[in-house]
Amino acid sequence: MIYISLIICFVVSVLITPIIKKFAFKIGAVDKPNNRKVHSKLMPRIGGLGIFMSFLVGFLLLRPENQYSIPILIGSFIIVITGIIDDIYEISPKFKLLGQVLAASIVIYHGLDVEFINLPFGGQIEFGIFTIPITLLWIVGITNAINLIDGLDGLAAGVSSIAIITIFVMAIIMGDFFVAGMCLILLGSTLGFLVYNFYPAKIFMGDTGALFLGYMIAVLSLLGFKNVTFISFIVPIIILGVPISDTFFAIIRRIVRKKPLSSPDKSHLHHCLLNLGFGHRETVLIIYTMSAIFGGVAIIFSQATMWVSLIVISILLIAIELVVEITGLIGSNYKPILKLFREIKVENMKNR
């Protein structure tokens, strides 16, 4: 039944998105072009409502029995309402954050938290009084990370789909059929929307979709890896490597430039790739590939031995650093490893 729900959600999403598009124009939920955005015409931007409505259809069909089912649904309603209000009226970051915190608090209140992790060499780290803040930070952080990468046609929907597929595979491996079922109805809904959102997009998901997808991915990844080993705790971080990295380096970039953390800029990963000369479609496909690599690494990482896992994570960190330097994600002058390589090359040529 869970696989049938994937197809049904996809079909519902494909059928309902054009209706949402007309509705967006009617209520004025449109995205106007400006110097920070890459589109050049008025675009409807509550496409995420179609994702959410398709998800609801799948939820009603699947009727997943779990203590978190209703809290997740209530939280998702709150996050979608927050997104719709922002897509129509462009509310302040503080109000958006309030909606995210409220949605996260619903599932945390009903028991979704990370109380401890088991260390690889024995023992535990218990979070104690930090349990709720850490869980809250994860949900709000991932929600915003997905929102931040929603800058090109099909980018957030595609990256989210890849993350959802990875979480689904991990859930099947771990025998968690609740998380697997929720992933499939979310995936079907997102892929159906992507039919209209891939370049050239006919509709944007807006904050309605980006916040909803971020919230659901954050919650499902927590459910799948709750109170597990230190290695497994890293898995959801790897799965969401692209949006987390982009958000992390955006924070670093703004600190270095002495700008507010909430200030927008045109230096995100997709902007940097565009500046390197890649086209819109090429940039999106490159980031899809990076997301798929992160997903594959996460699955390998979860099944590998301790030492292999440490080697894998070391290689991944070096790769991330090289991407940051090549793309100029922090700044055009930040290239420590590349400069070191050049110096070694120059030194070798002198010694010949």
Buried (B, 14 or more C-beta within 10 A) or exposed (E): EBEEBBEBBBBBBBEBBEEBBEBBEEEEBBBEEEEEBBBEEEBBBBBBBBBBBBBBBBBEBBEBEBEBBEBBBBBBBBBBBBBBBBBBEEBEEEEBBBBBBBBBBBBBEBEBBBBBBBEEEEEEEEBEEEBBEEBBEBBBBBBBBBBBBBBBBBBBBBBBBBBBBBBBBBBEEBEBEBBBBBBBBBBBBBBBBBBBBBBEBBBBBBBBBBBBBBBBBBBBBBBBBBEBBBBBBBBBBBBBBBBBBBBBBBEBBBEEEEEEEEEBEBBBBBBBBBBEEBEBBBBBBBBBEBBBBBBBBBBEBBEBEEEEBBEBBEEBEEBBBBBBBBBBBBBEEBBEEEEEEEEEEEEEEEEE
